Amino acid sequence: MKNRKDIPKRKTAKVAPTRSTRARTAGGKKLNPEVMASAEQQALEGLKQRTEEGHIKAGRTPPSRQSPGRRAGDRIVDDSIRDVAAVTEDEKLLQQPGPRIDFTRTDPWRVMRIMGEFIEGFDTLASVDKAVTIFGSARIGPDDPHYVAAMETARLLAEAGFAVITGAGPGIMEAGNKGARLGGGRSIGCNIELPFEQGANPYVDTLVNFRYFFVRKTMFIKYSVAFVIFPGGFGTLDELFEALTLIQTGKIYRFPVILFGRYYWAGLLRWLQARVLSEGKISEGDLDLMLVTDDPTEAVAAIISAYKSLGKTGGEQYEDVEEGIRDAKKK
């Protein structure tokens, strides 16, 4: 009989100790369906709050808080016992189709509506020779320095013969449209359908309403010769990086992208240099696609210079404007 010590011990597989995942949301929470749903709801509520804040600071009641006027013959429907969620056309487009859906709710029919929206935008803005789009936060009021700077930038652009395009909402958008009107230029607003009514600011002369974000974004690019990006949130960043991507890939050229507000953009630019550029995700020249300034006259001068370099006729009419800008800088 073998000694117990001579019997080889059975090897058991080592099981790696379980540990909780380190993956977290940018806000520090574990990602699960409940957290995602809550974040989406909070994001929508935050967007509504920021949009309403811009109207309130400008001394207006937000359209989403106004009672809609009732016309004679309108049928009153009591929705108080139902949970009715507003669904935008963008949301419908991105949803997976269900079974046995009516043809007018299917993607082929929706493509026709998208075509119609493109046609309406092109038709309304066909007479726009040159324009500059101004982006930025909807939540700031007239007493904010960036509101004042956006209004001054738009005024100078209008006096130089440029139309000004914005998203038609409050805040920086309102400042851009107001400045365009003060400068005697064309003030254009491209409004977007949201789950709540955003409402156009009162300084828009030409208003185009869009259901689809990508159609609206096409109008910004097609009719603009430059973007001026004031401090803003995700929507502002979206427009910024889309323009940079189009320039980087050769879709548009000599298209100034101006970041207004050195302090606000400093952190993003440091990250692009220290992380994105250092790891070779972008090239060094990509950083030179953006101009950073705190001066409306510098922003306008850069736009005028880039526009003249396109070789279009009528450049001589800007010489006096540029001279005035240089004089303003000396003061």
C-alpha positions as CSV (number, residue, x, y, z in Angstrom):
1,M,0.0,0.0,0.0
2,K,1.4,3.4,-1.1
3,N,2.1,5.9,1.5
4,R,-0.3,8.8,1.5
5,K,2.6,11.1,0.9
6,D,3.5,9.2,-2.3
7,I,0.0,9.9,-3.9
8,P,0.3,12.9,-6.2
9,K,-2.0,15.7,-5.4
10,R,-4.7,16.4,-8.0
11,K,-4.1,19.7,-9.6
12,T,-7.0,22.1,-9.4
13,A,-7.5,24.9,-12.0
14,K,-6.8,28.3,-10.6
15,V,-9.7,30.6,-11.0
16,A,-8.9,34.2,-11.4
17,P,-10.4,36.3,-8.6
18,T,-13.4,38.2,-9.8
19,R,-13.3,41.9,-9.7
20,S,-15.8,44.5,-10.4
21,T,-15.5,46.3,-13.7
22,R,-13.6,49.5,-13.7
23,A,-15.7,50.9,-16.7
24,R,-17.6,53.9,-15.6
25,T,-19.5,56.7,-17.3
26,A,-17.8,60.0,-17.6
27,G,-19.9,61.0,-14.6
28,G,-18.4,58.2,-12.5
29,K,-21.4,55.7,-12.5
30,K,-21.5,52.1,-13.6
31,L,-23.2,51.9,-17.0
32,N,-26.4,49.8,-17.1
33,P,-29.8,50.3,-18.8
34,E,-31.3,52.1,-15.8
35,V,-28.4,54.6,-15.7
36,M,-28.5,55.1,-19.4
37,A,-32.2,55.8,-19.4
38,S,-31.9,58.2,-16.5
39,A,-29.0,60.0,-18.2
40,E,-30.9,60.4,-21.4
41,Q,-33.9,61.8,-19.6
42,Q,-31.8,64.2,-17.6
43,A,-30.0,65.3,-20.7
44,L,-33.3,66.2,-22.4
45,E,-34.5,68.0,-19.3
46,G,-31.2,69.9,-19.2
47,L,-31.4,70.9,-22.8
48,K,-34.9,72.3,-22.2
49,Q,-33.8,74.1,-19.1
50,R,-30.8,75.7,-20.9
51,T,-33.0,76.8,-23.9
52,E,-35.6,78.3,-21.6
53,E,-33.0,80.0,-19.6
54,G,-31.8,81.9,-22.7
55,H,-35.3,83.2,-23.4
56,I,-35.9,84.2,-19.7
57,K,-32.6,86.1,-19.5
58,A,-33.7,88.0,-22.6
59,G,-37.0,89.0,-20.9
60,R,-39.3,86.6,-22.8
61,T,-41.5,83.7,-21.8
62,P,-40.2,80.5,-23.3
63,P,-42.5,79.2,-26.1
64,S,-42.6,75.8,-24.2
65,R,-44.3,77.6,-21.3
66,Q,-46.8,79.6,-23.4
67,S,-50.3,78.4,-23.7
68,P,-51.1,77.7,-27.4
69,G,-53.8,79.9,-28.8
70,R,-57.1,78.1,-29.5
71,R,-58.9,78.6,-32.8
72,A,-62.6,78.4,-33.3
73,G,-63.7,74.9,-34.1
74,D,-60.7,73.3,-32.5
75,R,-61.5,70.0,-30.7
76,I,-60.2,69.8,-27.2
77,V,-58.4,66.6,-26.3
78,D,-57.7,65.8,-22.7
79,D,-54.3,64.2,-22.5
80,S,-54.0,64.5,-18.7
81,I,-54.8,60.8,-18.2
82,R,-52.3,59.6,-20.8
83,D,-48.5,59.7,-20.9
84,V,-47.9,61.3,-24.2
85,A,-44.3,61.6,-25.2
86,A,-43.3,64.0,-28.0
87,V,-41.5,62.2,-30.8
88,T,-39.4,64.1,-33.3
89,E,-38.9,63.2,-36.9
90,D,-35.2,62.5,-36.2
91,E,-36.3,60.0,-33.6
92,K,-38.8,58.3,-36.0
93,L,-36.1,58.1,-38.7
94,L,-33.6,56.3,-36.3
95,Q,-36.2,53.9,-34.9
96,Q,-36.3,50.3,-36.1
97,P,-39.5,49.7,-38.1
98,G,-42.2,47.6,-36.5
99,P,-44.4,45.0,-38.3
100,R,-47.2,46.1,-40.6
101,I,-46.5,49.8,-40.4
102,D,-48.6,52.1,-42.6
103,F,-46.6,53.2,-45.8
104,T,-46.6,56.8,-44.8
105,R,-44.6,55.9,-41.7
106,T,-42.0,53.9,-43.5
107,D,-38.5,54.9,-44.6
108,P,-39.3,55.2,-48.3
109,W,-42.0,57.7,-47.6
110,R,-39.7,59.5,-45.1
111,V,-37.0,59.9,-47.8
112,M,-39.5,62.0,-49.8
113,R,-40.1,64.2,-46.8
114,I,-36.3,64.6,-46.4
115,M,-36.0,65.6,-50.1
116,G,-38.8,68.1,-49.6
117,E,-37.0,69.6,-46.6
118,F,-33.8,69.9,-48.6
119,I,-35.7,71.6,-51.4
120,E,-37.4,74.1,-49.0
121,G,-34.0,75.0,-47.5
122,F,-32.3,75.4,-50.9
123,D,-35.2,77.4,-52.2
124,T,-35.4,79.8,-49.2
125,L,-31.6,80.4,-49.0
126,A,-30.8,80.3,-52.7
127,S,-30.2,84.1,-52.8
128,V,-27.6,83.9,-50.0
129,D,-24.4,84.8,-51.7
130,K,-22.1,84.6,-48.7
131,A,-22.8,84.1,-45.0
132,V,-21.2,83.3,-41.7
133,T,-22.7,80.9,-39.2
134,I,-22.4,81.7,-35.5
135,F,-22.7,78.9,-33.0
136,G,-22.9,79.0,-29.2
137,S,-24.8,78.4,-26.0
138,A,-28.5,79.1,-25.8
139,R,-28.5,79.8,-22.1
140,I,-26.7,83.1,-21.8
141,G,-28.3,86.5,-21.6
142,P,-27.7,90.0,-22.9
143,D,-25.5,90.8,-19.9
144,D,-23.0,88.1,-20.7
145,P,-19.7,89.3,-22.3
146,H,-19.9,86.6,-25.0
147,Y,-23.4,87.7,-25.9
148,V,-22.0,91.2,-26.4
149,A,-19.0,89.9,-28.4
150,A,-21.3,87.7,-30.6
151,M,-23.5,90.7,-31.4
152,E,-20.5,92.9,-32.2
153,T,-19.0,90.2,-34.4
154,A,-22.3,89.8,-36.3
155,R,-22.6,93.5,-36.7
156,L,-19.2,93.8,-38.2
157,L,-19.9,90.9,-40.5
158,A,-23.2,92.5,-41.7
159,E,-21.4,95.8,-42.4
160,A,-18.9,93.9,-44.5
161,G,-21.6,92.4,-46.6
162,F,-22.1,89.0,-45.0
163,A,-25.4,87.4,-44.0
164,V,-25.4,85.9,-40.6
165,I,-26.9,82.4,-39.9
166,T,-27.7,80.9,-36.5
167,G,-29.8,78.1,-35.1
168,A,-32.5,80.7,-34.4
169,G,-32.7,80.1,-30.7
170,P,-31.9,82.4,-27.7
171,G,-28.4,83.1,-26.2
172,I,-25.5,83.4,-28.6
173,M,-27.8,82.7,-31.5
174,E,-30.0,85.6,-30.6
175,A,-26.9,87.8,-30.3
176,G,-25.8,86.8,-33.8
177,N,-29.2,87.6,-35.3
178,K,-29.5,90.9,-33.4
179,G,-26.0,92.0,-34.5
180,A,-26.8,91.2,-38.1
181,R,-29.9,93.4,-37.9
182,L,-28.0,96.2,-36.3
183,G,-25.4,96.0,-39.1
184,G,-28.0,96.2,-41.8
185,G,-27.4,92.6,-43.0
186,R,-29.5,89.6,-43.6
187,S,-30.4,87.7,-40.4
188,I,-31.1,84.0,-41.0
189,G,-32.3,81.4,-38.5
190,C,-32.3,77.6,-39.1
191,N,-34.6,76.3,-36.4
192,I,-34.8,72.6,-35.5
193,E,-37.7,70.5,-34.2
194,L,-37.2,69.4,-30.6
195,P,-39.4,67.4,-28.2
196,F,-40.4,70.8,-26.8
197,E,-40.9,74.1,-28.6
198,Q,-37.6,76.0,-28.8
199,G,-39.0,79.1,-30.5
200,A,-37.1,81.5,-32.8
201,N,-35.6,84.7,-31.4
202,P,-37.3,88.0,-32.5
203,Y,-34.3,89.1,-34.5
204,V,-34.5,86.5,-37.3
205,D,-35.6,87.9,-40.7
206,T,-35.5,84.7,-42.7
207,L,-36.6,81.6,-40.8
208,V,-36.3,78.0,-42.0
209,N,-37.7,75.2,-39.8
210,F,-36.1,71.7,-40.1
211,R,-37.2,68.3,-38.8
212,Y,-33.9,66.6,-39.4
213,F,-30.5,67.6,-37.9
214,F,-28.5,66.5,-40.9
215,V,-30.5,68.6,-43.3
216,R,-30.1,71.6,-41.1
217,K,-26.4,71.0,-40.8
218,T,-26.1,70.8,-44.6
219,M,-27.6,74.3,-44.8
220,F,-25.1,75.7,-42.3
221,I,-22.2,74.4,-44.4
222,K,-23.6,75.1,-47.9
223,Y,-24.3,78.7,-47.4
224,S,-21.5,79.7,-45.0
225,V,-17.9,80.7,-45.8
226,A,-16.8,80.6,-42.2
227,F,-18.0,79.4,-38.7
228,V,-17.5,81.4,-35.5
229,I,-17.8,79.1,-32.6
230,F,-18.6,80.7,-29.2
231,P,-18.7,78.8,-25.9
232,G,-21.4,76.1,-26.1
233,G,-22.2,72.5,-25.4
234,F,-22.6,69.3,-27.4
235,G,-24.4,70.9,-30.3
236,T,-21.7,73.5,-30.7
237,L,-18.9,70.9,-30.5
238,D,-20.7,68.8,-33.1
239,E,-20.7,71.7,-35.6
240,L,-17.1,72.5,-34.7
241,F,-15.7,69.0,-35.4
242,E,-17.9,68.4,-38.4
243,A,-16.5,71.5,-40.1
244,L,-12.9,70.5,-39.1
245,T,-13.6,67.0,-40.6
246,L,-14.8,68.4,-43.9
247,I,-11.8,70.7,-44.2
248,Q,-9.4,67.9,-43.2
249,T,-10.9,65.6,-45.9
250,G,-10.9,68.2,-48.6
251,K,-14.6,68.7,-48.9
252,I,-14.4,72.4,-48.2
253,Y,-11.4,74.7,-48.2
254,R,-10.3,78.2,-47.1
255,F,-13.1,77.9,-44.6
256,P,-12.1,79.7,-41.3
257,V,-13.2,78.0,-38.1
258,I,-12.9,80.6,-35.3
259,L,-13.0,79.7,-31.7
260,F,-14.1,82.7,-29.7
261,G,-13.1,82.7,-26.1
262,R,-9.5,81.7,-25.4
263,Y,-10.2,80.7,-21.7
264,Y,-13.2,78.5,-22.6
265,W,-11.4,76.6,-25.3
266,A,-8.0,76.3,-23.6
267,G,-8.6,72.9,-22.0
268,L,-9.9,71.3,-25.2
269,L,-7.0,72.6,-27.2
270,R,-4.5,71.4,-24.6
271,W,-6.1,67.9,-24.8
272,L,-5.9,67.9,-28.6
273,Q,-2.2,68.8,-28.4
274,A,-1.1,66.6,-25.5
275,R,-3.2,63.5,-26.3
276,V,-4.6,63.4,-29.8
277,L,-1.7,65.0,-31.6
278,S,1.0,63.3,-29.5
279,E,-0.5,59.9,-30.3
280,G,-0.7,60.6,-34.0
281,K,-4.5,60.7,-34.3
282,I,-4.2,64.1,-36.0
283,S,-1.4,65.9,-37.7
284,E,0.3,69.0,-36.5
285,G,-1.3,71.1,-39.3
286,D,-4.8,70.1,-38.2
287,L,-4.4,72.4,-35.2
288,D,-3.8,75.3,-37.5
289,L,-7.3,74.8,-39.0
290,M,-8.7,76.7,-36.0
291,L,-8.2,80.4,-35.1
292,V,-8.5,81.3,-31.4
293,T,-9.4,84.9,-30.5
294,D,-11.2,87.2,-28.0
295,D,-11.5,90.0,-30.5
296,P,-14.5,90.5,-32.8
297,T,-12.4,92.6,-35.2
298,E,-9.8,89.9,-35.5
299,A,-12.5,87.3,-36.2
300,V,-14.0,89.4,-38.9
301,A,-10.6,90.3,-40.5
302,A,-9.8,86.6,-40.7
303,I,-13.1,85.9,-42.5
304,I,-12.7,88.7,-44.9
305,S,-9.2,87.7,-45.7
306,A,-10.2,84.1,-46.4
307,Y,-13.1,85.1,-48.5
308,K,-11.0,87.4,-50.6
309,S,-8.5,84.6,-51.2
310,L,-11.2,82.6,-52.9
311,G,-10.8,84.8,-55.9
312,K,-14.4,85.9,-56.0
313,T,-15.4,89.3,-57.4
314,G,-16.2,92.3,-55.3
315,G,-13.2,92.0,-53.0
316,E,-12.4,95.6,-53.3
317,Q,-15.5,96.6,-51.3
318,Y,-13.9,95.1,-48.2
319,E,-10.7,97.3,-48.2
320,D,-12.4,100.1,-46.3
321,V,-13.8,97.7,-43.8
322,E,-10.3,96.1,-43.2
323,E,-8.8,99.6,-42.7
324,G,-11.5,100.4,-40.2
325,I,-10.7,97.2,-38.4
326,R,-7.0,98.1,-38.2
327,D,-7.9,101.5,-36.8
328,A,-10.2,99.9,-34.2
329,K,-7.3,97.7,-33.1
330,K,-5.0,100.6,-32.6
331,K,-7.6,102.3,-30.3
